[in-house]
Amino acid sequence: MSKSGHSDQLRLGFIAAVEVEGRGHVGGLLVTNHNGRPLEFQCTTPVRPDRTQEILYGRMLRPWLLGELIGKTLMDRVSIKPDVVFTGDPDILELRNHTTAPVACTQDVAGSRADLGGRRLRFHAAHQEDSQFVQQQIDLLPDQADLEEPLQRVNEALNETVRTVMAR
């Protein structure tokens, strides 16, 4: 128990972005307790880079757009801050350069790794210590934690939001 009388539980963030044809990307961040129960959800309006940004950012456009611009906005907006953030998109790992919370990608690609929920996690190359933090927190998560299911919920919520907004 913490000094405030609440148990210290791990808060997990799940962040994703979807592309809306002709309008840009919409991002969403779901914060859950360690069992996957939703605590807070935030999403952005569509964000679309202009042609000059596309030229200037080149290959870094998507990491800048998804990680820095959309991801940082979502992290700033949530009132319940996650202890660790999971994503299925390696470009969102750029978020780690703009937040103190570790950010892990569930897509198995090269990089610093940790095993969790039957998944090999990838971390931002400049933040190798994130892997150790996540390994230390594994005991706070239920056995067989499914990291993909909350990411699917975020994607479904984003698609529903886009569908609702586009219908207006």
Sine and cosine of phi, psi and omega as CSV:
sin_phi,cos_phi,sin_psi,cos_psi,sin_omega,cos_omega
0.00,0.00,0.62,-0.79,0.06,-1.00
-0.99,0.11,0.11,-0.99,0.01,-1.00
-0.88,0.48,-0.46,0.89,-0.02,-1.00
-0.99,0.14,-0.05,1.00,0.01,-1.00
1.00,-0.02,-0.01,1.00,0.03,-1.00
-0.99,-0.15,0.59,-0.81,0.03,-1.00
-0.95,0.32,0.59,-0.81,0.02,-1.00
-0.99,0.12,0.97,-0.26,0.00,-1.00
-0.89,-0.45,0.50,-0.87,0.02,-1.00
-0.95,0.31,0.77,-0.64,0.09,-1.00
-0.97,-0.23,0.79,-0.61,-0.07,-1.00
-0.95,-0.32,0.66,-0.75,0.08,-1.00
-0.94,-0.33,0.62,-0.78,0.05,-1.00
-0.77,-0.63,0.89,-0.46,-0.11,-0.99
-0.84,-0.54,0.66,-0.75,0.01,-1.00
-0.52,-0.86,0.25,-0.97,0.07,-1.00
-0.63,-0.78,0.57,-0.82,0.08,-1.00
-0.82,-0.57,0.52,-0.85,0.03,-1.00
-1.00,-0.07,0.76,-0.65,0.04,-1.00
-0.97,-0.25,0.90,-0.44,-0.10,-0.99
-0.78,0.63,0.83,-0.55,0.05,-1.00
0.98,0.21,-0.06,1.00,-0.07,-1.00
-0.84,-0.54,-0.28,0.96,-0.01,-1.00
0.92,-0.38,-0.40,-0.91,-0.03,-1.00
-0.94,-0.33,0.59,-0.80,0.11,-0.99
-0.89,-0.46,0.75,-0.66,-0.01,-1.00
-0.92,-0.40,0.45,-0.89,0.04,-1.00
-0.64,-0.77,0.56,-0.83,0.03,-1.00
-0.76,-0.64,0.87,-0.50,0.07,-1.00
-0.96,-0.27,0.81,-0.59,0.08,-1.00
-0.95,-0.30,0.78,-0.62,-0.02,-1.00
-0.82,-0.58,0.22,-0.97,0.19,-0.98
-0.98,0.17,-0.04,-1.00,-0.08,-1.00
-0.91,0.41,-0.29,0.96,0.03,-1.00
-1.00,-0.10,0.01,1.00,0.02,-1.00
1.00,-0.05,0.09,1.00,0.03,-1.00
-0.96,0.26,0.78,-0.63,-0.03,-1.00
-0.89,0.46,0.71,-0.70,0.09,-1.00
-0.93,-0.37,-0.57,0.82,0.00,-1.00
-0.30,-0.95,0.54,-0.84,0.08,-1.00
-0.68,-0.73,0.71,-0.71,0.08,-1.00
-0.72,-0.69,0.54,-0.84,0.11,-0.99
-0.65,-0.76,0.30,-0.95,-0.01,-1.00
-0.98,-0.19,0.21,-0.98,0.23,-0.97
-0.99,0.15,0.22,-0.97,0.01,-1.00
-0.86,0.50,0.69,-0.72,0.04,-1.00
-0.87,-0.49,0.84,-0.55,-0.07,-1.00
-0.78,-0.62,0.86,-0.51,0.04,-1.00
-0.94,0.34,0.51,-0.86,0.07,-1.00
-1.00,0.07,0.12,-0.99,-0.08,-1.00
-0.88,0.48,-0.62,0.78,0.01,-1.00
-0.89,0.46,-0.68,0.73,0.05,-1.00
-0.89,0.45,-0.66,0.75,0.04,-1.00
-0.85,0.53,-0.68,0.73,0.00,-1.00
-0.93,0.37,-0.75,0.66,-0.10,-0.99
-0.94,0.35,-0.63,0.78,-0.03,-1.00
-0.99,0.14,-0.44,0.90,0.03,-1.00
0.80,0.60,-0.79,-0.61,-0.03,-1.00
-0.92,0.39,-0.31,0.95,0.00,-1.00
-1.00,0.04,0.04,1.00,-0.04,-1.00
-0.86,0.52,-0.79,0.61,-0.07,-1.00
-0.90,0.44,-0.74,0.68,0.07,-1.00
-0.86,0.50,-0.64,0.77,0.03,-1.00
-0.90,0.44,-0.74,0.67,-0.05,-1.00
-0.90,0.44,-0.78,0.62,-0.09,-1.00
-0.98,0.18,-0.67,0.75,-0.07,-1.00
-0.99,0.11,-0.82,0.58,-0.09,-1.00
-0.99,0.17,-0.81,0.59,-0.11,-0.99
-0.95,0.31,-0.85,0.52,-0.04,-1.00
-0.97,0.24,-0.76,0.65,-0.05,-1.00
-0.87,0.49,-0.73,0.68,0.00,-1.00
-0.90,0.44,-0.65,0.76,0.04,-1.00
-0.85,0.53,-0.71,0.70,0.00,-1.00
-0.91,0.42,-0.67,0.74,0.01,-1.00
-0.90,0.43,-0.62,0.79,0.04,-1.00
-0.93,0.37,-0.55,0.83,-0.11,-0.99
-0.97,0.23,-0.57,0.82,-0.06,-1.00
-0.94,0.34,0.66,-0.76,0.03,-1.00
-1.00,0.08,-0.45,0.89,0.06,-1.00
-0.99,-0.17,0.96,-0.28,-0.08,-1.00
-0.99,0.17,0.76,-0.65,0.05,-1.00
-0.96,0.27,0.50,-0.86,0.07,-1.00
-0.99,0.17,-0.47,0.88,0.04,-1.00
-0.51,-0.86,0.55,-0.84,-0.04,-1.00
-0.87,-0.49,0.70,-0.71,0.03,-1.00
-0.90,-0.43,0.57,-0.82,0.05,-1.00
-0.59,-0.81,0.37,-0.93,0.10,-0.99
-0.98,-0.19,-0.01,1.00,-0.08,-1.00
-0.91,-0.41,0.92,-0.40,-0.04,-1.00
-0.86,0.51,-0.42,0.91,0.03,-1.00
-0.93,0.37,-0.39,0.92,0.02,-1.00
-0.97,0.24,-0.22,0.98,0.08,-1.00
-0.84,0.54,-0.40,0.92,0.06,-1.00
-0.84,0.54,-0.44,0.90,0.05,-1.00
-0.80,0.61,-0.56,0.83,-0.07,-1.00
-0.85,0.53,-0.48,0.88,0.03,-1.00
-0.96,0.27,-0.05,1.00,-0.08,-1.00
-0.78,-0.62,0.23,0.97,0.02,-1.00
-0.52,-0.85,0.35,-0.94,0.05,-1.00
-1.00,0.04,-0.27,0.96,-0.01,-1.00
-0.97,0.22,0.68,-0.74,0.12,-0.99
-0.86,0.51,0.59,-0.81,0.03,-1.00
-0.83,-0.55,0.80,-0.60,-0.05,-1.00
-0.82,-0.57,0.64,-0.77,0.03,-1.00
-0.97,-0.23,0.74,-0.68,-0.02,-1.00
-0.99,0.14,-0.15,0.99,0.03,-1.00
-0.98,0.20,0.83,-0.56,-0.08,-1.00
-0.98,0.20,0.99,-0.16,0.06,-1.00
-0.68,-0.73,0.08,-1.00,-0.06,-1.00
-0.87,0.50,0.53,-0.85,0.05,-1.00
0.63,-0.78,0.01,-1.00,0.06,-1.00
-0.90,0.44,0.70,-0.71,-0.16,-0.99
-0.73,-0.68,0.36,-0.93,0.15,-0.99
-0.54,-0.84,0.45,-0.89,0.04,-1.00
-0.99,-0.17,0.74,-0.67,0.02,-1.00
-0.40,-0.92,0.74,-0.68,0.06,-1.00
0.84,0.54,0.60,0.80,-0.01,-1.00
0.95,0.31,0.20,0.98,-0.03,-1.00
-0.88,-0.48,0.55,-0.83,0.18,-0.98
-1.00,-0.07,0.86,-0.51,-0.04,-1.00
-1.00,-0.10,0.57,-0.82,0.06,-1.00
-0.93,-0.37,0.62,-0.79,0.00,-1.00
-0.85,-0.53,0.31,-0.95,0.03,-1.00
-0.88,0.47,0.70,-0.71,-0.07,-1.00
-0.86,0.52,-0.51,0.86,-0.03,-1.00
-0.99,0.12,-0.03,1.00,-0.06,-1.00
-0.75,-0.66,0.88,0.47,-0.04,-1.00
-0.87,0.49,-0.47,0.88,-0.04,-1.00
-0.92,0.40,-0.32,0.95,0.00,-1.00
-0.87,0.49,-0.59,0.81,0.02,-1.00
-0.87,0.49,-0.68,0.73,0.00,-1.00
-0.91,0.40,-0.65,0.76,0.02,-1.00
-0.86,0.51,-0.74,0.67,-0.03,-1.00
-0.89,0.45,-0.67,0.74,0.02,-1.00
-0.86,0.50,-0.61,0.79,0.00,-1.00
-0.94,0.34,-0.41,0.91,-0.05,-1.00
-1.00,-0.04,-0.12,0.99,-0.10,-1.00
-0.82,0.57,-0.59,0.81,-0.02,-1.00
-0.90,0.43,-0.35,0.94,0.01,-1.00
-0.99,0.13,-0.15,0.99,-0.02,-1.00
-0.98,-0.20,0.52,-0.85,0.05,-1.00
-0.89,0.46,0.48,-0.88,0.10,-1.00
-0.85,0.53,0.58,-0.82,0.01,-1.00
0.88,0.48,0.57,0.83,0.05,-1.00
-0.82,0.57,0.77,-0.64,-0.02,-1.00
-0.99,-0.16,0.95,-0.32,-0.03,-1.00
-0.99,0.10,-0.34,0.94,-0.02,-1.00
-0.98,0.19,-0.57,0.82,-0.07,-1.00
-0.87,0.49,-0.73,0.69,0.06,-1.00
-0.90,0.43,-0.54,0.84,0.06,-1.00
-0.91,0.41,-0.59,0.81,0.07,-1.00
-0.91,0.42,-0.62,0.78,0.04,-1.00
-0.88,0.47,-0.66,0.75,0.02,-1.00
-0.89,0.46,-0.74,0.68,0.02,-1.00
-0.87,0.50,-0.68,0.74,0.02,-1.00
-0.90,0.43,-0.66,0.76,0.02,-1.00
-0.91,0.42,-0.64,0.77,0.04,-1.00
-0.91,0.42,-0.71,0.71,0.03,-1.00
-0.89,0.47,-0.63,0.78,0.04,-1.00
-0.91,0.41,-0.67,0.74,0.03,-1.00
-0.89,0.46,-0.71,0.70,0.01,-1.00
-0.88,0.48,-0.71,0.71,0.00,-1.00
-0.87,0.49,-0.68,0.73,0.00,-1.00
-0.91,0.41,-0.70,0.71,-0.01,-1.00
-0.93,0.37,-0.66,0.75,-0.02,-1.00
-0.93,0.37,-0.44,0.90,-0.03,-1.00
-0.97,0.26,-0.30,0.95,-0.03,-1.00
-0.96,0.26,0.00,0.00,0.00,0.00
